[in-house]
Amino acid sequence: MAMNAVLAPEGIDSQITATEAATLCGVALCTITKWAREGKLSPSGADERGRKLYRLIDVAKAEYSTRKKARR
């Protein structure tokens, strides 16, 4: 996926991959996996290739929490 691609999820409950989540939040992929490891973000399923999927709303909450804590 190109870094300048714009995601158009189907809705707030849509599921996205970690790569898509990283692109959407403007962070590195390792940040998404770190959030998952720390319990800030939990996978909600897997796609046909076995990649973990995250709910868009959960990604937004994790990103908001992190930025609020960092006071950005």
PQR file with spaces between the fields and no chain letter, atoms N, CA, C, O and H, PARSE charges and radii, in Angstrom:
ATOM       1  N    MET     1       0.845   -1.180    0.000 -0.4000 1.5000
ATOM       2  CA   MET     1       0.000    0.000    0.000 -0.0000 2.0000
ATOM       3  C    MET     1       0.887    1.239    0.000  0.5500 1.7000
ATOM       4  O    MET     1       1.859    1.318    0.752 -0.5500 1.4000
ATOM       5  N    ALA     2       0.554    2.181   -0.828 -0.4000 1.5000
ATOM       6  CA   ALA     2       1.311    3.426   -0.884 -0.0000 2.0000
ATOM       7  C    ALA     2       1.081    4.235    0.383  0.5500 1.7000
ATOM       8  O    ALA     2      -0.021    4.240    0.932 -0.5500 1.4000
ATOM       9  H    ALA     2      -0.236    2.117   -1.439  0.4000 1.0000
ATOM      10  N    MET     3       2.110    4.910    0.841 -0.4000 1.5000
ATOM      11  CA   MET     3       2.014    5.666    2.083 -0.0000 2.0000
ATOM      12  C    MET     3       1.065    6.852    1.969  0.5500 1.7000
ATOM      13  O    MET     3       0.578    7.346    2.986 -0.5500 1.4000
ATOM      14  H    MET     3       3.005    4.906    0.396  0.4000 1.0000
ATOM      15  N    ASN     4       0.794    7.314    0.765 -0.4000 1.5000
ATOM      16  CA   ASN     4      -0.105    8.446    0.604 -0.0000 2.0000
ATOM      17  C    ASN     4      -1.524    7.998    0.280  0.5500 1.7000
ATOM      18  O    ASN     4      -2.372    8.823   -0.060 -0.5500 1.4000
ATOM      19  H    ASN     4       1.189    6.913   -0.061  0.4000 1.0000
ATOM      20  N    ALA     5      -1.791    6.699    0.383 -0.4000 1.5000
ATOM      21  CA   ALA     5      -3.127    6.184    0.106 -0.0000 2.0000
ATOM      22  C    ALA     5      -4.089    6.643    1.194  0.5500 1.7000
ATOM      23  O    ALA     5      -3.719    6.759    2.363 -0.5500 1.4000
ATOM      24  H    ALA     5      -1.102    6.029    0.659  0.4000 1.0000
ATOM      25  N    VAL     6      -5.302    6.896    0.800 -0.4000 1.5000
ATOM      26  CA   VAL     6      -6.328    7.307    1.745 -0.0000 2.0000
ATOM      27  C    VAL     6      -7.232    6.110    1.991  0.5500 1.7000
ATOM      28  O    VAL     6      -7.785    5.528    1.058 -0.5500 1.4000
ATOM      29  H    VAL     6      -5.602    6.802   -0.149  0.4000 1.0000
ATOM      30  N    LEU     7      -7.371    5.755    3.257 -0.4000 1.5000
ATOM      31  CA   LEU     7      -8.248    4.650    3.605 -0.0000 2.0000
ATOM      32  C    LEU     7      -9.685    5.130    3.649  0.5500 1.7000
ATOM      33  O    LEU     7      -9.969    6.225    4.134 -0.5500 1.4000
ATOM      34  H    LEU     7      -6.922    6.228    4.014  0.4000 1.0000
ATOM      35  N    ALA     8     -10.570    4.324    3.152 -0.4000 1.5000
ATOM      36  CA   ALA     8     -11.991    4.648    3.205 -0.0000 2.0000
ATOM      37  C    ALA     8     -12.724    3.463    3.814  0.5500 1.7000
ATOM      38  O    ALA     8     -13.396    2.718    3.100 -0.5500 1.4000
ATOM      39  H    ALA     8     -10.339    3.434    2.758  0.4000 1.0000
ATOM      40  N    PRO     9     -12.603    3.279    5.137 -0.5600 1.5000
ATOM      41  CA   PRO     9     -13.263    2.156    5.782  0.2800 2.0000
ATOM      42  C    PRO     9     -14.771    2.234    5.627  0.5500 1.7000
ATOM      43  O    PRO     9     -15.337    3.307    5.416 -0.5500 1.4000
ATOM      44  N    GLU    10     -15.406    1.083    5.734 -0.4000 1.5000
ATOM      45  CA   GLU    10     -16.845    1.012    5.554 -0.0000 2.0000
ATOM      46  C    GLU    10     -17.604    1.600    6.731  0.5500 1.7000
ATOM      47  O    GLU    10     -18.777    1.945    6.593 -0.5500 1.4000
ATOM      48  H    GLU    10     -14.946    0.212    5.904  0.4000 1.0000
ATOM      49  N    GLY    11     -16.973    1.719    7.865 -0.4000 1.5000
ATOM      50  CA   GLY    11     -17.633    2.275    9.038 -0.0000 2.0000
ATOM      51  C    GLY    11     -16.736    2.156   10.250  0.5500 1.7000
ATOM      52  O    GLY    11     -15.654    1.574   10.175 -0.5500 1.4000
ATOM      53  H    GLY    11     -16.020    1.438    7.978  0.4000 1.0000
ATOM      54  N    ILE    12     -17.175    2.696   11.347 -0.4000 1.5000
ATOM      55  CA   ILE    12     -16.370    2.733   12.562 -0.0000 2.0000
ATOM      56  C    ILE    12     -16.097    1.335   13.096  0.5500 1.7000
ATOM      57  O    ILE    12     -15.105    1.134   13.796 -0.5500 1.4000
ATOM      58  H    ILE    12     -18.054    3.169   11.408  0.4000 1.0000
ATOM      59  N    ASP    13     -16.955    0.359   12.783 -0.4000 1.5000
ATOM      60  CA   ASP    13     -16.755   -1.018   13.230 -0.0000 2.0000
ATOM      61  C    ASP    13     -16.005   -1.861   12.206  0.5500 1.7000
ATOM      62  O    ASP    13     -15.832   -3.063   12.410 -0.5500 1.4000
ATOM      63  H    ASP    13     -17.761    0.522   12.214  0.4000 1.0000
ATOM      64  N    SER    14     -15.561   -1.261   11.118 -0.4000 1.5000
ATOM      65  CA   SER    14     -14.844   -2.018   10.100 -0.0000 2.0000
ATOM      66  C    SER    14     -13.519   -2.524   10.666  0.5500 1.7000
ATOM      67  O    SER    14     -12.980   -1.962   11.621 -0.5500 1.4000
ATOM      68  H    SER    14     -15.701   -0.285   10.952  0.4000 1.0000
ATOM      69  N    GLN    15     -13.016   -3.570   10.074 -0.4000 1.5000
ATOM      70  CA   GLN    15     -11.769   -4.160   10.522 -0.0000 2.0000
ATOM      71  C    GLN    15     -10.663   -3.825    9.537  0.5500 1.7000
ATOM      72  O    GLN    15     -10.854   -3.865    8.321 -0.5500 1.4000
ATOM      73  H    GLN    15     -13.454   -4.027    9.299  0.4000 1.0000
ATOM      74  N    ILE    16      -9.492   -3.491   10.093 -0.4000 1.5000
ATOM      75  CA   ILE    16      -8.354   -3.140    9.255 -0.0000 2.0000
ATOM      76  C    ILE    16      -7.118   -3.885    9.752  0.5500 1.7000
ATOM      77  O    ILE    16      -7.051   -4.307   10.907 -0.5500 1.4000
ATOM      78  H    ILE    16      -9.337   -3.458   11.080  0.4000 1.0000
ATOM      79  N    THR    17      -6.148   -4.037    8.861 -0.4000 1.5000
ATOM      80  CA   THR    17      -4.893   -4.693    9.231 -0.0000 2.0000
ATOM      81  C    THR    17      -4.013   -3.735   10.017  0.5500 1.7000
ATOM      82  O    THR    17      -4.273   -2.533   10.068 -0.5500 1.4000
ATOM      83  H    THR    17      -6.202   -3.694    7.923  0.4000 1.0000
ATOM      84  N    ALA    18      -2.979   -4.274   10.622 -0.4000 1.5000
ATOM      85  CA   ALA    18      -2.034   -3.448   11.367 -0.0000 2.0000
ATOM      86  C    ALA    18      -1.355   -2.432   10.444  0.5500 1.7000
ATOM      87  O    ALA    18      -1.119   -1.291   10.840 -0.5500 1.4000
ATOM      88  H    ALA    18      -2.768   -5.251   10.581  0.4000 1.0000
ATOM      89  N    THR    19      -1.049   -2.842    9.235 -0.4000 1.5000
ATOM      90  CA   THR    19      -0.429   -1.939    8.267 -0.0000 2.0000
ATOM      91  C    THR    19      -1.360   -0.775    7.942  0.5500 1.7000
ATOM      92  O    THR    19      -0.928    0.377    7.890 -0.5500 1.4000
ATOM      93  H    THR    19      -1.241   -3.769    8.913  0.4000 1.0000
ATOM      94  N    GLU    20      -2.637   -1.080    7.725 -0.4000 1.5000
ATOM      95  CA   GLU    20      -3.616   -0.028    7.451 -0.0000 2.0000
ATOM      96  C    GLU    20      -3.789    0.876    8.671  0.5500 1.7000
ATOM      97  O    GLU    20      -3.924    2.091    8.530 -0.5500 1.4000
ATOM      98  H    GLU    20      -2.987   -2.016    7.768  0.4000 1.0000
ATOM      99  N    ALA    21      -3.784    0.289    9.856 -0.4000 1.5000
ATOM     100  CA   ALA    21      -3.913    1.068   11.088 -0.0000 2.0000
ATOM     101  C    ALA    21      -2.738    2.025   11.238  0.5500 1.7000
ATOM     102  O    ALA    21      -2.919    3.184   11.610 -0.5500 1.4000
ATOM     103  H    ALA    21      -3.674   -0.698    9.970  0.4000 1.0000
ATOM     104  N    ALA    22      -1.537    1.538   10.948 -0.4000 1.5000
ATOM     105  CA   ALA    22      -0.346    2.377   11.042 -0.0000 2.0000
ATOM     106  C    ALA    22      -0.435    3.550   10.067  0.5500 1.7000
ATOM     107  O    ALA    22      -0.113    4.684   10.420 -0.5500 1.4000
ATOM     108  H    ALA    22      -1.391    0.597   10.646  0.4000 1.0000
ATOM     109  N    THR    23      -0.868    3.272    8.855 -0.4000 1.5000
ATOM     110  CA   THR    23      -1.008    4.317    7.841 -0.0000 2.0000
ATOM     111  C    THR    23      -2.049    5.344    8.282  0.5500 1.7000
ATOM     112  O    THR    23      -1.834    6.550    8.162 -0.5500 1.4000
ATOM     113  H    THR    23      -1.129    2.351    8.568  0.4000 1.0000
ATOM     114  N    LEU    24      -3.152    4.865    8.781 -0.4000 1.5000
ATOM     115  CA   LEU    24      -4.236    5.744    9.209 -0.0000 2.0000
ATOM     116  C    LEU    24      -3.811    6.656   10.354  0.5500 1.7000
ATOM     117  O    LEU    24      -4.180    7.830   10.389 -0.5500 1.4000
ATOM     118  H    LEU    24      -3.327    3.885    8.878  0.4000 1.0000
ATOM     119  N    CYS    25      -3.036    6.115   11.289 -0.4000 1.5000
ATOM     120  CA   CYS    25      -2.609    6.884   12.468 -0.0000 2.0000
ATOM     121  C    CYS    25      -1.345    7.687   12.223  0.5500 1.7000
ATOM     122  O    CYS    25      -0.986    8.542   13.032 -0.5500 1.4000
ATOM     123  H    CYS    25      -2.737    5.161   11.261  0.4000 1.0000
ATOM     124  N    GLY    26      -0.669    7.420   11.118 -0.4000 1.5000
ATOM     125  CA   GLY    26       0.576    8.125   10.835 -0.0000 2.0000
ATOM     126  C    GLY    26       1.718    7.673   11.725  0.5500 1.7000
ATOM     127  O    GLY    26       2.587    8.469   12.082 -0.5500 1.4000
ATOM     128  H    GLY    26      -0.961    6.725   10.461  0.4000 1.0000
ATOM     129  N    VAL    27       1.719    6.385   12.086 -0.4000 1.5000
ATOM     130  CA   VAL    27       2.773    5.820   12.929 -0.0000 2.0000
ATOM     131  C    VAL    27       3.404    4.634   12.211  0.5500 1.7000
ATOM     132  O    VAL    27       2.905    4.180   11.182 -0.5500 1.4000
ATOM     133  H    VAL    27       1.013    5.739   11.796  0.4000 1.0000
ATOM     134  N    ALA    28       4.494    4.144   12.759 -0.4000 1.5000
ATOM     135  CA   ALA    28       5.157    2.972   12.197 -0.0000 2.0000
ATOM     136  C    ALA    28       4.378    1.705   12.556  0.5500 1.7000
ATOM     137  O    ALA    28       3.666    1.667   13.560 -0.5500 1.4000
ATOM     138  H    ALA    28       4.899    4.512   13.596  0.4000 1.0000
ATOM     139  N    LEU    29       4.517    0.691   11.739 -0.4000 1.5000
ATOM     140  CA   LEU    29       3.867   -0.590   11.987 -0.0000 2.0000
ATOM     141  C    LEU    29       4.244   -1.141   13.359  0.5500 1.7000
ATOM     142  O    LEU    29       3.403   -1.723   14.044 -0.5500 1.4000
ATOM     143  H    LEU    29       5.095    0.722   10.923  0.4000 1.0000
ATOM     144  N    CYS    30       5.498   -0.965   13.764 -0.4000 1.5000
ATOM     145  CA   CYS    30       5.938   -1.476   15.064 -0.0000 2.0000
ATOM     146  C    CYS    30       5.193   -0.805   16.214  0.5500 1.7000
ATOM     147  O    CYS    30       5.092   -1.380   17.298 -0.5500 1.4000
ATOM     148  H    CYS    30       6.181   -0.492   13.207  0.4000 1.0000
ATOM     149  N    THR    31       4.674    0.396   15.998 -0.4000 1.5000
ATOM     150  CA   THR    31       3.894    1.076   17.033 -0.0000 2.0000
ATOM     151  C    THR    31       2.566    0.349   17.255  0.5500 1.7000
ATOM     152  O    THR    31       2.126    0.188   18.393 -0.5500 1.4000
ATOM     153  H    THR    31       4.756    0.863   15.118  0.4000 1.0000
ATOM     154  N    ILE    32       1.938   -0.085   16.178 -0.4000 1.5000
ATOM     155  CA   ILE    32       0.679   -0.821   16.289 -0.0000 2.0000
ATOM     156  C    ILE    32       0.920   -2.141   17.012  0.5500 1.7000
ATOM     157  O    ILE    32       0.135   -2.521   17.881 -0.5500 1.4000
ATOM     158  H    ILE    32       2.296    0.046   15.254  0.4000 1.0000
ATOM     159  N    THR    33       1.988   -2.839   16.665 -0.4000 1.5000
ATOM     160  CA   THR    33       2.273   -4.108   17.339 -0.0000 2.0000
ATOM     161  C    THR    33       2.635   -3.870   18.804  0.5500 1.7000
ATOM     162  O    THR    33       2.349   -4.712   19.656 -0.5500 1.4000
ATOM     163  H    THR    33       2.626   -2.531   15.959  0.4000 1.0000
ATOM     164  N    LYS    34       3.256   -2.739   19.101 -0.4000 1.5000
ATOM     165  CA   LYS    34       3.574   -2.396   20.487 -0.0000 2.0000
ATOM     166  C    LYS    34       2.287   -2.148   21.267  0.5500 1.7000
ATOM     167  O    LYS    34       2.142   -2.628   22.391 -0.5500 1.4000
ATOM     168  H    LYS    34       3.488   -2.055   18.410  0.4000 1.0000
ATOM     169  N    TRP    35       1.357   -1.405   20.683 -0.4000 1.5000
ATOM     170  CA   TRP    35       0.071   -1.172   21.344 -0.0000 2.0000
ATOM     171  C    TRP    35      -0.628   -2.495   21.637  0.5500 1.7000
ATOM     172  O    TRP    35      -1.217   -2.668   22.704 -0.5500 1.4000
ATOM     173  H    TRP    35       1.475   -1.015   19.770  0.4000 1.0000
ATOM     174  N    ALA    36      -0.562   -3.426   20.690 -0.4000 1.5000
ATOM     175  CA   ALA    36      -1.185   -4.743   20.887 -0.0000 2.0000
ATOM     176  C    ALA    36      -0.471   -5.503   22.012  0.5500 1.7000
ATOM     177  O    ALA    36      -1.124   -6.104   22.865 -0.5500 1.4000
ATOM     178  H    ALA    36      -0.084   -3.286   19.823  0.4000 1.0000
ATOM     179  N    ARG    37       0.838   -5.477   22.014 -0.4000 1.5000
ATOM     180  CA   ARG    37       1.634   -6.172   23.038 -0.0000 2.0000
ATOM     181  C    ARG    37       1.357   -5.600   24.430  0.5500 1.7000
ATOM     182  O    ARG    37       1.323   -6.340   25.413 -0.5500 1.4000
ATOM     183  H    ARG    37       1.369   -4.989   21.321  0.4000 1.0000
ATOM     184  N    GLU    38       1.160   -4.291   24.511 -0.4000 1.5000
ATOM     185  CA   GLU    38       0.915   -3.615   25.788 -0.0000 2.0000
ATOM     186  C    GLU    38      -0.548   -3.692   26.231  0.5500 1.7000
ATOM     187  O    GLU    38      -0.892   -3.237   27.321 -0.5500 1.4000
ATOM     188  H    GLU    38       1.188   -3.689   23.713  0.4000 1.0000
ATOM     189  N    GLY    39      -1.408   -4.268   25.388 -0.4000 1.5000
ATOM     190  CA   GLY    39      -2.815   -4.406   25.747 -0.0000 2.0000
ATOM     191  C    GLY    39      -3.672   -3.192   25.436  0.5500 1.7000
ATOM     192  O    GLY    39      -4.837   -3.145   25.831 -0.5500 1.4000
ATOM     193  H    GLY    39      -1.130   -4.638   24.502  0.4000 1.0000
ATOM     194  N    LYS    40      -3.122   -2.213   24.739 -0.4000 1.5000
ATOM     195  CA   LYS    40      -3.885   -1.020   24.358 -0.0000 2.0000
ATOM     196  C    LYS    40      -4.791   -1.294   23.166  0.5500 1.7000
ATOM     197  O    LYS    40      -5.728   -0.542   22.900 -0.5500 1.4000
ATOM     198  H    LYS    40      -2.176   -2.252   24.417  0.4000 1.0000
ATOM     199  N    LEU    41      -4.505   -2.374   22.454 -0.4000 1.5000
ATOM     200  CA   LEU    41      -5.216   -2.718   21.233 -0.0000 2.0000
ATOM     201  C    LEU    41      -5.290   -4.228   21.125  0.5500 1.7000
ATOM     202  O    LEU    41      -4.277   -4.915   21.259 -0.5500 1.4000
ATOM     203  H    LEU    41      -3.743   -2.985   22.670  0.4000 1.0000
ATOM     204  N    SER    42      -6.491   -4.751   20.881 -0.4000 1.5000
ATOM     205  CA   SER    42      -6.666   -6.199   20.768 -0.0000 2.0000
ATOM     206  C    SER    42      -7.194   -6.552   19.386  0.5500 1.7000
ATOM     207  O    SER    42      -8.082   -5.875   18.868 -0.5500 1.4000
ATOM     208  H    SER    42      -7.314   -4.193   20.773  0.4000 1.0000
ATOM     209  N    PRO    43      -6.651   -7.611   18.784 -0.5600 1.5000
ATOM     210  CA   PRO    43      -7.162   -8.036   17.484  0.2800 2.0000
ATOM     211  C    PRO    43      -8.614   -8.503   17.614  0.5500 1.7000
ATOM     212  O    PRO    43      -9.003   -9.068   18.636 -0.5500 1.4000
ATOM     213  N    SER    44      -9.393   -8.264   16.589 -0.4000 1.5000
ATOM     214  CA   SER    44     -10.795   -8.675   16.601 -0.0000 2.0000
ATOM     215  C    SER    44     -11.065   -9.805   15.620  0.5500 1.7000
ATOM     216  O    SER    44     -12.208  -10.230   15.451 -0.5500 1.4000
ATOM     217  H    SER    44      -9.077   -7.805   15.760  0.4000 1.0000
ATOM     218  N    GLY    45     -10.016  -10.284   14.980 -0.4000 1.5000
ATOM     219  CA   GLY    45     -10.170  -11.365   14.018 -0.0000 2.0000
ATOM     220  C    GLY    45      -8.931  -11.496   13.162  0.5500 1.7000
ATOM     221  O    GLY    45      -7.875  -10.937   13.459 -0.5500 1.4000
ATOM     222  H    GLY    45      -9.088   -9.938   15.117  0.4000 1.0000
ATOM     223  N    ALA    46      -9.093  -12.253   12.089 -0.4000 1.5000
ATOM     224  CA   ALA    46      -7.994  -12.447   11.143 -0.0000 2.0000
ATOM     225  C    ALA    46      -8.562  -12.479    9.734  0.5500 1.7000
ATOM     226  O    ALA    46      -9.703  -12.891    9.524 -0.5500 1.4000
ATOM     227  H    ALA    46      -9.951  -12.707   11.848  0.4000 1.0000
ATOM     228  N    ASP    47      -7.759  -12.042    8.771 -0.4000 1.5000
ATOM     229  CA   ASP    47      -8.210  -12.080    7.380 -0.0000 2.0000
ATOM     230  C    ASP    47      -7.891  -13.441    6.772  0.5500 1.7000
ATOM     231  O    ASP    47      -7.405  -14.339    7.460 -0.5500 1.4000
ATOM     232  H    ASP    47      -6.832  -11.708    8.942  0.4000 1.0000
ATOM     233  N    GLU    48      -8.165  -13.584    5.501 -0.4000 1.5000
ATOM     234  CA   GLU    48      -7.962  -14.863    4.814 -0.0000 2.0000
ATOM     235  C    GLU    48      -6.493  -15.276    4.745  0.5500 1.7000
ATOM     236  O    GLU    48      -6.187  -16.450    4.534 -0.5500 1.4000
ATOM     237  H    GLU    48      -8.560  -12.854    4.942  0.4000 1.0000
ATOM     238  N    ARG    49      -5.595  -14.326    4.921 -0.4000 1.5000
ATOM     239  CA   ARG    49      -4.158  -14.626    4.911 -0.0000 2.0000
ATOM     240  C    ARG    49      -3.602  -14.851    6.318  0.5500 1.7000
ATOM     241  O    ARG    49      -2.410  -15.116    6.480 -0.5500 1.4000
ATOM     242  H    ARG    49      -5.844  -13.372    5.093  0.4000 1.0000
ATOM     243  N    GLY    50      -4.458  -14.746    7.328 -0.4000 1.5000
ATOM     244  CA   GLY    50      -4.038  -14.976    8.699 -0.0000 2.0000
ATOM     245  C    GLY    50      -3.524  -13.740    9.414  0.5500 1.7000
ATOM     246  O    GLY    50      -3.065  -13.823   10.553 -0.5500 1.4000
ATOM     247  H    GLY    50      -5.426  -14.530    7.196  0.4000 1.0000
ATOM     248  N    ARG    51      -3.599  -12.599    8.751 -0.4000 1.5000
ATOM     249  CA   ARG    51      -3.154  -11.348    9.388 -0.0000 2.0000
ATOM     250  C    ARG    51      -4.192  -10.898   10.408  0.5500 1.7000
ATOM     251  O    ARG    51      -5.395  -11.023   10.177 -0.5500 1.4000
ATOM     252  H    ARG    51      -3.972  -12.533    7.825  0.4000 1.0000
ATOM     253  N    LYS    52      -3.725  -10.378   11.532 -0.4000 1.5000
ATOM     254  CA   LYS    52      -4.626   -9.885   12.571 -0.0000 2.0000
ATOM     255  C    LYS    52      -5.374   -8.667   12.057  0.5500 1.7000
ATOM     256  O    LYS    52      -4.822   -7.828   11.345 -0.5500 1.4000
ATOM     257  H    LYS    52      -2.748  -10.277   11.721  0.4000 1.0000
ATOM     258  N    LEU    53      -6.634   -8.591   12.434 -0.4000 1.5000
ATOM     259  CA   LEU    53      -7.463   -7.445   12.090 -0.0000 2.0000
ATOM     260  C    LEU    53      -7.866   -6.720   13.360  0.5500 1.7000
ATOM     261  O    LEU    53      -8.098   -7.337   14.399 -0.5500 1.4000
ATOM     262  H    LEU    53      -7.082   -9.272   13.012  0.4000 1.0000
ATOM     263  N    TYR    54      -7.944   -5.410   13.261 -0.4000 1.5000
ATOM     264  CA   TYR    54      -8.303   -4.565   14.391 -0.0000 2.0000
ATOM     265  C    TYR    54      -9.521   -3.736   14.014  0.5500 1.7000
ATOM     266  O    TYR    54      -9.649   -3.295   12.872 -0.5500 1.4000
ATOM     267  H    TYR    54      -7.755   -4.909   12.417  0.4000 1.0000
ATOM     268  N    ARG    55     -10.407   -3.527   14.965 -0.4000 1.5000
ATOM     269  CA   ARG    55     -11.568   -2.669   14.715 -0.0000 2.0000
ATOM     270  C    ARG    55     -11.087   -1.228   14.632  0.5500 1.7000
ATOM     271  O    ARG    55     -10.249   -0.796   15.422 -0.5500 1.4000
ATOM     272  H    ARG    55     -10.302   -3.885   15.893  0.4000 1.0000
ATOM     273  N    LEU    56     -11.616   -0.505   13.686 -0.4000 1.5000
ATOM     274  CA   LEU    56     -11.229    0.886   13.465 -0.0000 2.0000
ATOM     275  C    LEU    56     -11.434    1.724   14.727  0.5500 1.7000
ATOM     276  O    LEU    56     -10.582    2.544   15.066 -0.5500 1.4000
ATOM     277  H    LEU    56     -12.297   -0.856   13.044  0.4000 1.0000
ATOM     278  N    ILE    57     -12.548    1.528   15.420 -0.4000 1.5000
ATOM     279  CA   ILE    57     -12.826    2.298   16.631 -0.0000 2.0000
ATOM     280  C    ILE    57     -11.773    2.024   17.706  0.5500 1.7000
ATOM     281  O    ILE    57     -11.381    2.938   18.432 -0.5500 1.4000
ATOM     282  H    ILE    57     -13.241    0.862   15.144  0.4000 1.0000
ATOM     283  N    ASP    58     -11.312    0.770   17.814 -0.4000 1.5000
ATOM     284  CA   ASP    58     -10.291    0.423   18.805 -0.0000 2.0000
ATOM     285  C    ASP    58      -8.952    1.072   18.471  0.5500 1.7000
ATOM     286  O    ASP    58      -8.231    1.520   19.363 -0.5500 1.4000
ATOM     287  H    ASP    58     -11.631    0.027   17.225  0.4000 1.0000
ATOM     288  N    VAL    59      -8.629    1.120   17.194 -0.4000 1.5000
ATOM     289  CA   VAL    59      -7.396    1.777   16.753 -0.0000 2.0000
ATOM     290  C    VAL    59      -7.467    3.269   17.080  0.5500 1.7000
ATOM     291  O    VAL    59      -6.499    3.854   17.565 -0.5500 1.4000
ATOM     292  H    VAL    59      -9.214    0.756   16.470  0.4000 1.0000
ATOM     293  N    ALA    60      -8.616    3.875   16.812 -0.4000 1.5000
ATOM     294  CA   ALA    60      -8.783    5.302   17.092 -0.0000 2.0000
ATOM     295  C    ALA    60      -8.645    5.585   18.586  0.5500 1.7000
ATOM     296  O    ALA    60      -8.018    6.569   18.978 -0.5500 1.4000
ATOM     297  H    ALA    60      -9.403    3.400   16.417  0.4000 1.0000
ATOM     298  N    LYS    61      -9.226    4.730   19.413 -0.4000 1.5000
ATOM     299  CA   LYS    61      -9.132    4.911   20.865 -0.0000 2.0000
ATOM     300  C    LYS    61      -7.688    4.773   21.348  0.5500 1.7000
ATOM     301  O    LYS    61      -7.237    5.555   22.184 -0.5500 1.4000
ATOM     302  H    LYS    61      -9.736    3.930   19.094  0.4000 1.0000
ATOM     303  N    ALA    62      -6.966    3.790   20.829 -0.4000 1.5000
ATOM     304  CA   ALA    62      -5.566    3.591   21.224 -0.0000 2.0000
ATOM     305  C    ALA    62      -4.721    4.787   20.797  0.5500 1.7000
ATOM     306  O    ALA    62      -3.865    5.251   21.550 -0.5500 1.4000
ATOM     307  H    ALA    62      -7.332    3.154   20.149  0.4000 1.0000
ATOM     308  N    GLU    63      -4.966    5.277   19.597 -0.4000 1.5000
ATOM     309  CA   GLU    63      -4.208    6.415   19.090 -0.0000 2.0000
ATOM     310  C    GLU    63      -4.516    7.671   19.912  0.5500 1.7000
ATOM     311  O    GLU    63      -3.607    8.425   20.258 -0.5500 1.4000
ATOM     312  H    GLU    63      -5.661    4.899   18.986  0.4000 1.0000
ATOM     313  N    TYR    64      -5.780    7.892   20.220 -0.4000 1.5000
ATOM     314  CA   TYR    64      -6.183    9.052   21.013 -0.0000 2.0000
ATOM     315  C    TYR    64      -5.552    8.990   22.406  0.5500 1.7000
ATOM     316  O    TYR    64      -5.018    9.982   22.903 -0.5500 1.4000
ATOM     317  H    TYR    64      -6.518    7.279   19.939  0.4000 1.0000
ATOM     318  N    SER    65      -5.621    7.826   23.019 -0.4000 1.5000
ATOM     319  CA   SER    65      -5.065    7.634   24.361 -0.0000 2.0000
ATOM     320  C    SER    65      -3.567    7.922   24.382  0.5500 1.7000
ATOM     321  O    SER    65      -3.060    8.568   25.299 -0.5500 1.4000
ATOM     322  H    SER    65      -6.055    7.020   22.616  0.4000 1.0000
ATOM     323  N    THR    66      -2.875    7.441   23.374 -0.4000 1.5000
ATOM     324  CA   THR    66      -1.430    7.639   23.295 -0.0000 2.0000
ATOM     325  C    THR    66      -1.083    9.112   23.092  0.5500 1.7000
ATOM     326  O    THR    66      -0.189    9.642   23.752 -0.5500 1.4000
ATOM     327  H    THR    66      -3.287    6.916   22.628  0.4000 1.0000
ATOM     328  N    ARG    67      -1.785    9.760   22.190 -0.4000 1.5000
ATOM     329  CA   ARG    67      -1.514   11.186   21.932 -0.0000 2.0000
ATOM     330  C    ARG    67      -1.891   12.044   23.136  0.5500 1.7000
ATOM     331  O    ARG    67      -1.192   13.005   23.455 -0.5500 1.4000
ATOM     332  H    ARG    67      -2.511    9.330   21.654  0.4000 1.0000
ATOM     333  N    LYS    68      -2.990   11.705   23.806 -0.4000 1.5000
ATOM     334  CA   LYS    68      -3.414   12.464   24.980 -0.0000 2.0000
ATOM     335  C    LYS    68      -2.366   12.325   26.083  0.5500 1.7000
ATOM     336  O    LYS    68      -2.022   13.301   26.750 -0.5500 1.4000
ATOM     337  H    LYS    68      -3.558   10.924   23.547  0.4000 1.0000
ATOM     338  N    LYS    69      -1.866   11.114   26.266 -0.4000 1.5000
ATOM     339  CA   LYS    69      -0.855   10.873   27.288 -0.0000 2.0000
ATOM     340  C    LYS    69       0.433   11.631   26.967  0.5500 1.7000
ATOM     341  O    LYS    69       1.113   12.126   27.866 -0.5500 1.4000
ATOM     342  H    LYS    69      -2.145   10.321   25.724  0.4000 1.0000
ATOM     343  N    ALA    70       0.757   11.717   25.677 -0.4000 1.5000
ATOM     344  CA   ALA    70       1.968   12.426   25.237 -0.0000 2.0000
ATOM     345  C    ALA    70       1.730   13.940   25.151  0.5500 1.7000
ATOM     346  O    ALA    70       2.658   14.714   24.914 -0.5500 1.4000
ATOM     347  H    ALA    70       0.205   11.315   24.947  0.4000 1.0000
ATOM     348  N    ARG    71       0.474   14.343   25.347 -0.4000 1.5000
ATOM     349  CA   ARG    71       0.051   15.757   25.277 -0.0000 2.0000
ATOM     350  C    ARG    71       0.389   16.408   23.952  0.5500 1.7000
ATOM     351  O    ARG    71       0.922   17.516   23.892 -0.5500 1.4000
ATOM     352  H    ARG    71      -0.280   13.715   25.539  0.4000 1.0000
ATOM     353  N    ARG    72       0.060   15.684   22.890 -0.4000 1.5000
ATOM     354  CA   ARG    72       0.309   16.224   21.538 -0.0000 2.0000
ATOM     355  C    ARG    72      -0.944   16.815   20.969  0.5500 1.7000
ATOM     356  O    ARG    72      -0.935   17.317   19.845 -0.5500 1.4000
ATOM     357  H    ARG    72      -0.373   14.784   22.939  0.4000 1.0000
